[in-house]
Amino acid sequence: MNEAEIIEGCKKGDRKSQEQLYREFSRKMFGICLGYAKDEDDAKDILQEGFIKVFHNIHQFNGEGALGGWVRRIIVNTAID
């Protein structure tokens, strides 16, 4: 599945597309979460909340810029909150 197919699938609520997006970005995003969290459990919570926001707001991604940057911004904002 290419990135455009993953995005379209996520916009339609397709679980396989959501899983693919999560697998593609979760490891790197977890590292970012660790930088903001006091321990691994908090980092996992941030990651989970962040991806919920990603899936809920994927319809707002317009393709300008990289998907990874958009996901990262949501994860960082979630960590800061």
C-alpha positions as CSV (number, residue, x, y, z in Angstrom):
1,M,0.0,0.0,0.0
2,N,1.4,3.4,-0.9
3,E,1.1,6.5,1.2
4,A,-1.8,7.9,-0.8
5,E,-3.8,4.7,-0.5
6,I,-3.1,4.6,3.3
7,I,-4.4,8.1,3.7
8,E,-7.5,7.5,1.6
9,G,-8.2,4.3,3.5
10,C,-7.8,6.1,6.9
11,K,-10.2,8.8,5.7
12,K,-12.7,6.0,5.1
13,G,-12.0,4.4,8.5
14,D,-10.4,1.3,7.1
15,R,-8.7,-0.6,9.9
16,K,-6.0,-2.1,7.7
17,S,-5.0,1.4,6.5
18,Q,-4.9,2.7,10.1
19,E,-2.7,-0.2,11.1
20,Q,-0.4,0.4,8.2
21,L,-0.1,4.1,9.1
22,Y,0.6,3.2,12.8
23,R,3.2,0.6,11.8
24,E,5.0,3.1,9.5
25,F,5.3,5.9,12.1
26,S,4.8,4.5,15.6
27,R,8.4,3.6,16.3
28,K,9.8,7.0,15.4
29,M,6.9,8.8,17.1
30,F,7.4,6.8,20.3
31,G,11.0,8.1,20.4
32,I,9.6,11.6,20.2
33,C,7.1,10.8,23.0
34,L,10.0,9.5,25.2
35,G,11.6,12.9,24.9
36,Y,8.5,14.6,26.5
37,A,7.4,11.9,28.9
38,K,8.8,11.1,32.4
39,D,8.7,7.4,31.7
40,E,7.8,4.8,29.1
41,D,4.2,4.4,30.4
42,D,3.6,8.1,29.9
43,A,5.2,7.9,26.5
44,K,2.9,5.0,25.5
45,D,-0.1,7.1,26.7
46,I,1.0,10.1,24.6
47,L,1.5,7.9,21.6
48,Q,-1.9,6.3,21.9
49,E,-3.7,9.7,22.4
50,G,-1.7,11.2,19.5
51,F,-2.7,8.4,17.1
52,I,-6.3,8.7,18.1
53,K,-6.1,12.4,17.1
54,V,-4.3,11.5,13.9
55,F,-7.1,9.0,12.9
56,H,-9.8,11.4,14.0
57,N,-8.3,14.3,12.1
58,I,-6.9,12.6,9.0
59,H,-9.5,14.2,6.8
60,Q,-7.7,17.6,7.5
61,F,-4.5,16.3,5.9
62,N,-4.5,18.0,2.5
63,G,-1.3,16.5,1.1
64,E,0.7,19.6,1.4
65,G,3.9,18.7,3.1
66,A,4.9,15.2,4.3
67,L,2.5,13.0,6.1
68,G,5.2,12.2,8.7
69,G,5.6,15.8,9.5
70,W,1.9,16.2,10.0
71,V,1.7,13.1,12.3
72,R,4.8,14.4,14.2
73,R,3.1,17.8,14.8
74,I,0.1,16.1,16.3
75,I,2.2,13.8,18.5
76,V,4.3,16.8,19.8
77,N,1.2,18.9,20.5
78,T,-0.3,15.9,22.3
79,A,2.8,15.5,24.4
80,I,2.9,19.2,25.2
81,D,-0.8,19.2,26.3
